[in-house]
Amino acid sequence: MKKKALWTLLSLLLIMIITISGCSGDEKANSDDQKDASDDTEQTNDDNEDSDDGKKTFVFGRGADSVQLDPSKVTDGESIYVTNQIYDTLVRYEEESTEVRPALATEWDTSDDGLTWTFTLREGVKFHDGTDFTAEDVVFNFERWASSAENIYYGYMFGATEDNLSGIIDKVEATGDYEVQITLSEPNAPFLSTLAMPPFGIASPDAIEKYGEDYFKNPVGTGPFVFKEWIVDDSITLTKNEEYFGEVAKVDEVIFRTIPDNGARFMELQAGSIDAMNGLNPQDIDTAESDENLQVIRRPSMNVSYMAMNTDKEGPMSNKLVRQAVNLAIDKDKLMTLFEGIGKPAKNPLPPSIWGYNDEIEDYGYDIEEAKRLLAEAGYGDGFEVSLYTMSNPRPYLPQPKVTAQAIQQMLSEVNIKVNIVENDWDTHLTKTENGEHDMAFLGWTGDNGDPDNFLYVLLDKDNAKKGSAGNIAFYKNDEVHDLLKSAQTEMDQAKRTDYYMQAQEIIKEDAPWFPIAHTTPPIAASADVVDYLPHPTGSEPFNFLDIKE
């Protein structure tokens, strides 16, 4: 990270004034516990304390802090960004695609019926706490994921329910010191790609036992970086894993800094106090591109932003005609001006970059009179009052959430729908929407594995409409959609799977549980000295490949 002493100091003083005056939001419920997150960890590296000792530090600025650092228990991108550095999965994605490559497993095969998967594991790997990685550790992690509904992604991806926490995974066995066999109850087409997702990072059993309930703030994996310190709502510091089995990082230290305001974050980048940032205001892209000291890197689009309507809550949103009217009453073309060139209008839950996308579907369009007619037919001709929950911080798929909420508020007032905007910090927003407190709510999704199942099943299947851990925050439950999505999971022929997904999208469009907003190519702004930064379509990338020029 470049140091520009006097200018940096003056800039930071200005930024502190802006941030203090402009930021609001409640502290996380567990802040007091997490502020001492580094006190009881043994992963320390005092050599990195001095930034002038010749070591390279990469500082990444972002709009919100992580929720926690146990990847099996989170769905938010800010948490995954960090855990993607600390943990390895059995398999990983290629650097620029969702093609699967070896990681902790060096090879694998599956039985003819698709039910039994055998993985040969990499030998000589150690966890960051010095313990050896073996097949028993893989078994331990799978058993842990299947032990509680808190391990959210396991439920999302493997169909676990309260009555069957194991889901489709019948058993996981160590068939040798470095061989694991996983037996499924039914074929699962995206299974291998799912295992590459960051939530399935293999954690140290010794560390989990040692830290107990505090493991979420003392993560121990086998990945390219080692956890050092977490100062809640400020920064997370990681150090290079010198013993990494893969490509050892070129930078010695990574610091994730939380800077909620987009403009303040960009000023810090310009001042040289951070090396890269996400959440760049669309209107600042030209400024960054014209600055010879900066660069703009575009992430491939594999995401969707949406406004979910709570179909399970008593009131107007439970009525399909009302939801259709809401879709008709919002001018999506006007909303796109808020994205300033980085967004394209969405009409489906899937982005066009994912196979199985149904391009034959026609969007609702903008039709105030038809919206009024549908509202009258539904019995709401005189209008009604509704809440719209939004996050306060920018997201890659929704760069200006509050302004977008205000625009929708104004548009819906034209059909006598009074929108009360409820703004919360990121962690609180996730908690409240997962519990179904909202009438309408903004959220979005960046694909984890390049499979349609990861969007449609996770976000819109009835299995995931569970209060407290809902991926489906519309709480949309359609048996026909469920049957199509489950059939697609067990069908190994991609052409047949595509047909199932095409049908499901038609039904979802008719039922209108969402107002789909946009698909974006999120910009990452970085110092011109940062090289080999390859943004991954899944929304986060390991930092061991990038470098900073001397």
N, C-alpha and C positions, 0 to 999 in steps of 0.2 A: 504494500500500500504506500503510495507516494505521500510525503509530508510537505505541506506548504505552510509553514509555521504561523506567520502573522495573519495571512489571509484566512487560513483555516480557523484560527481562534476567533477572529471577528465574525466570520460566517456562522460559526457554531453558536456564538452569543446571540446573533440575530435569530437563528433557528430555534434556540431555546425559548426566546420570547414568543415567537410565532406558535410554537407547539404548546407552550403553557396556556396561552390565551385561547387557542383554537380547539384543543382536544377535550373530550369529555368521555365518560363511561365508567362503569363500576369496575372495581377490582374483581379479579376472579375469586371464586369462593375459596380456592385452595392456595391463594397467593402467599399467605404467611408461611405455609409449609414449604412452598416451592422456592421462596427467596433464599433459603439455605440449602438449595439443591446440591451445591457442590461440597458442603461441609463434610459429609460422610462418605464421599467417593474417594477411591484410591487412584483413579485415573488422572493424575496431575503431571504437569511438565513445566517446571519452573523456568526452564531455559527460554520459553517463549514469552516470558513476561516483558523482556526488553525488546522493543520493536527495532532498535538500532543495532542489534547484534548480528545482522546479516541474514537472519531468517525471514522467510517470506510469509506474510499474513494476508489472506484474502478475506475482505470484509464485504458481506452481502447484506444490503438493506432491504427490508420488507415492511409491509404495512401492519402486520399483527404478529403476536407471539405464538409459539406452539401451544397447543392445549395440553399435551403431555408427550413423553418420549418413549412410551411403550406402543410400538406401531400396531399391535394387534387390537388396540382399544380406541383407535382414532380413525376418522375419515377425512379430516381437514388437511388441506394441502400444506399449511404452514408446519404442522407436525411432521408430515411425511417428508418434506424437504430436508429436515434435519436427520430423521431416522434413516433416510436413504443413504446417508454418509456412514452411519454407525454399524448397520447390519448388512449381512449378506443373506440372500435367499438360496434355495436349492439351485434354481436357475435364474438368470438375469436376462434383460432385454439387450439387444444390440444397441450401440451408442446412439443411433439415429432412427431406430424403428422398433416395432414390437416383436420382431423375430427373436426367438429364444436361443440363448447360448448357455454353455456350462458355467456354473459358479461353484457353490459348495458341492454340487453333484457334477461329476465329470462326464457321465453318460447315463442313459436310461433306455428302457424298453417297456412295451406294454403287451399284454396278452391279446389274442385275437378278438376276444369279446369286449375289450376295452375296460375290463374291471380290475385288472391287477397291473400295477406300475412298479417296476423295480429300478432303484436308483443306486448307482455306484458312487460313493462319496470320495471327496478329495482327502488325501492323507496329509498329515503334518500341519494341519491348521490349528491355530490356538485362538481362544477367545481373548478379549482385551484384558481379562483378569488372570491370564496365564494358564487357564485350564485347557485341556485338549478337547478338540471337537471330534465326536464319534457318532455312530449311528444311534446310540442311546439318547443323545441330545436331541436328535430329530424326533424321536418317539416322544420324548418329554414335551417338546414344544407342541406337537399335534395334540397330545392328551390335555395339555393346558388350554389350548384354544377351544377344545371341545368341552371344557369343564364349566364354562360360564358364558352367559349371554353378554357379558361385558366385552368379550372378544368379538367386536361387532362384525368385522369383515368376514370372519369365519362363517357367521350366520348368513351374511349376504351372499357369499359365493358358493357355499356348500349346502344351502338349504336347511340349516339347523333351526330348530324350533324349541320352544320351552319344554315340549314333551320329548324331543329328540335332539339333544345338544350336539350329537355327533354328525347329524345330517347324513349326507350320502357316503361318508367315510366309515366303512365298517371296522377296519382295524389298520394299525400302523405297527409294523414289526421290524426289529433289528435282526436281519438274517445273517449278519456278520458284523465285525467291528466297523466296517465301512460299506455296509450294504443295507438298504432299507426297502421294505416292500409295503406298498400302500394298496389296500383292497377297497374298492368302491362297491356300493350296493347297486349302482346303475351306471352306465356309461356317462361320461361328462365331457362333452366336446372341448370346452375351453380349459380343461383341468391343468394342462402343462403351462399355458399362458398365465393362468391364475396364480400358480406357484411362484411366478416371477414378480408378483406384485409386492411392493414394500411392506404391507401389513404382515406378510408371511416371512419376515426376517427371523432368523434363528437366534434366539437369545441364550445366554449362559444360564444353565440351571442353577449353578452355584450362586450366581448373583441374584437370581430371583428368590432363592431361599434366604440369602443373606439379608436382602433389603425388604423383603415382604411387601407390605402395602406401599412402601416408598420406592419400589422399583421403577415406577413411571418417571422418576426424576434422577435415577441412577442407571441409565441404560448401558448394557454390556453386550456387544455383538462380536463379529469377526471382521467387520468392514474396514474400508480404507482410512477411516478416522475414528479417534477415540474420544469419548465424552470427557470434558474437563470441568466445565462450570456452566451454571444456568442462573442468571439474575433475571427474575421474572419481569416481563414487560420492558426489558432493556436489551439483554444479549444472551446468546448461547455460544460457548467457545468449545471447539474441538481441536485436537492435535493429530498430527500425522501418525498413522500406524506403520512404523518402520518395518514390521514383520509381516506386512500384508502379502498374501499369496498371489495377488494379482498385480496390476500396475501400481507401484508405490507412488503416492501423491508427490507432485512437484512443489506444492506449497507446504509449509510447515504447520500452519495454523489456519483454521477457518473460524470466522466470527459472524454469526447471524445477528444483525442489529435490528431491533424493532423501532421503526420511525413511522408513526401512524399517518402523518400528513404527506400526501404525494409530493407536494411542492417543496416541503422541507427536505424530504428524502433526495429530491433531484438537486437541490442546492448543496447538499452534502457531497453528492457525486461530483458536481462541478468544482467544489472546493478541494476534492481529493481525499476526504476523510472516509469515504467508502469506495469500493472498487467496482461494484455492480449493484443493480437494484431491479426489482420488478414493480409493477403498479405505476408505471410512468403515465402521467396524464397524457391523453391523446394530443392535446394542444402543445405539449412539450417535445413531441417527437421531432419536429422540424428543427427545433433549437439544438437538440442532441445530435442530430445528423449533420448539422452545419458546424459543429464544434470539432476541430481537429484533434482535441484531446479525448473525445468520446466516440463511442460506436453504439449503434442500435442493432440488436440481434433479435430476429423474429422467431418465436416458437411456432412449430407446425401446429395447425389447428386440429384439435381432437377434443373439442369441448362444447358445452352448451350452457347458456344462462337461461333462467326461466323464472316465472312467477307462479308458484304452486297455489292452487285453491283448495282449501281444506274440505274435501268432500264428505268427511266423516263428522263434521261439526254441525250441530243443529243450526239451521238458518239458511240464508239464500245460497251459500256456496255448495250446499248439498243438492241443489237443483241444476240439472244439466243445461237447461235453457238459459239460466243465469250465467253459467260459465261460458257458454257459447256467446252470449251477449257481451260479456267482458272482452272476449277475444275480438269481437267486431268493433268495439268502442275505442280500442287503442290503435293509434296511428303508428304502426311499426316503422314506417319510413322516417317519420319525425324522430322516433327514438334512436334510429341509427345515426342521426347527426351527432348524438352524444358520444358515439364511438370514434368519430373523426377518422374513418378509414381503416380501423383495425377490426371492425365487426361486419358480419353479413347477417341478414335477417334469418331467423330460424323458423321452420314450420313443423319440424319433427323433433322428438327427443334425441334422435341420433344425429350426429354431425355427418355431412356428406362424405367426409373422408373415411367413414367406416363402411365396410361392405354390409349389405342388407338394408341400406338406406332406401326409403321409398320416395323416389322423386316424382312419382305420379300423383302424389297427394297435393291438393291445392290448398293454400293457406286461406284462412278466413277472410283476410282483407280488412279494409276499413269501411264500415257502413253504419253510420249513426242511426239512421232510420230503422234498419233491420234490427239493430241492437235494442232500440226502444220497443219495437214490436215484440221481440222475444221476452223482454222483461215484463211487458204487459200480459203476455200469454202465461208467464210463470206466476203472475199475481203480484209483481213488484213494479207496476207502472208508475207508482208515486216515488219510487226509489227506496234506498235503504242506506244504512251506515255500516261500514266495514273497516277492519284494521288491515294494514299492510306492514308487515315486519321487514325491516331491512338491516343489514349489517352496516356499521359505521365506516369500516375500512374497505378499500378497493379490493377487488378480486380479479384474477386474470381474465375471467369471462365477463366481468361487470366492473369496468374501471371507475364509474362514477355512480355508485348505488343510490346515494341520497338524491342527487339531481334527477336520476331516472325515476325514483319514487315520486318526486314532486311533479314530474311530467305526466306520469300515469294518474296521479291524483287529479290534476287539472283536466285531463282527457275524460276520465270517468265522471267528473262532475257534469259533463254535457249530457249524460243520460241519468242524472239525478242519483248517482252513487256517490255518497260522501265517504272519502277515504281518509282515515286517521293513520298517519305514518308513525310507526313505533321503531325507533332506532336504538340498536344495542351494539355493544362491542362484539367481536367475532365469537368468542367463547359463549357468551350469553345468548347470542342469536342462535347458535347451533343447539344449545340446550332447550331453548323455548320452542323452536320449530320441531325438534325431535319429539317433544312432548305434546305437540299439537295445539299450542296456545293461540296460534294465529288464525285469522280468517284467510288471509293471503300472505305469501312470504316470498322474498327473493332467495334464490340459491342457484347453484350451478354445479357442474360436474366436468372434470377433466378425465378422459378415459384412462383406465388403469392398464388395460391389456390388449386393446385393439379389437375386442370382440363385442358384437352387439349386445350380448348377454349382460355385459358390464354396465350398460346404460339402461336397457329396458327392464331387466329383471331386478337390478339393484334399486332403480329409481321409481318403478311403476308397478311392481308385482305386489300382490296382496300379502305375500310372505314377509315383505319388508315394511309393511304399514303397522309397525309395532311401537306404541308410545314408549318413549324413553330411549329408543335406539333406531328410530325410523330413518331409513334411507329414502323411503317413499313418504315425503312430508305432505303430499296431497292426500295421503291416507286413502288412495284410490284402490278399490277392490272390484275387479271384474273377473269372473270365473273363466270366461272365454279367453281373455288375454292370458290369464294364468296357465290355462291348458296349452296354449300356443307356445308360451315361453318355456314351460317345462318340457314340451315335446322337442323344442329346439335345443335344449341342453343335452338331451340323451341321443339326439340324431347326429351321427358322425358325417353324413353327407352334407357338404356345405350348400349345395343347391337347394336341398330340401329345407335346411335351416333358414336359408334366405327367404323362402316362401312363407315360412311361419312368421318371421319377423315383419315381412311386408304386410301380412294380414293384421298382425298386432298393431302396427302403426295406424292402420285405417280405423280400427276400433277406438284407439286412444284419441285420434283426431276428433272423432264424432263425440266422444264422452267429454273431451276438453277439460281434463283435470289440471292442465297447465295453460298458461299463456307463454309459449316458447318465445324467447327474446332474440338471442344472437349466438353465433359461433364466431370466435375471435382468433386472431393471430397475435397473442400477447407479446408486446415488446419488452425486451430486457435491455436496459441501458447500462453500459459498462465503460470503464476507462479504456482508452486505446491501448494501454499496456497489457490488458488481459488478452491472452491468446488461447486458442483451442477450447473455447467455451462452446459446447455443443448442446443447445437446448433440446430436451427430449419431448416428444409429443404427449407423453403421459403427465407432464407438468412439473417434473423434478428430475434431476440428473445427479449422478455422483460427481464430486468435484476433484477426484484424483487425476483426471485427464487434463485439466486446465493448468495454465501457468501464468505468471506475471513477468513481463520483460524486465531485465535488470536496468 
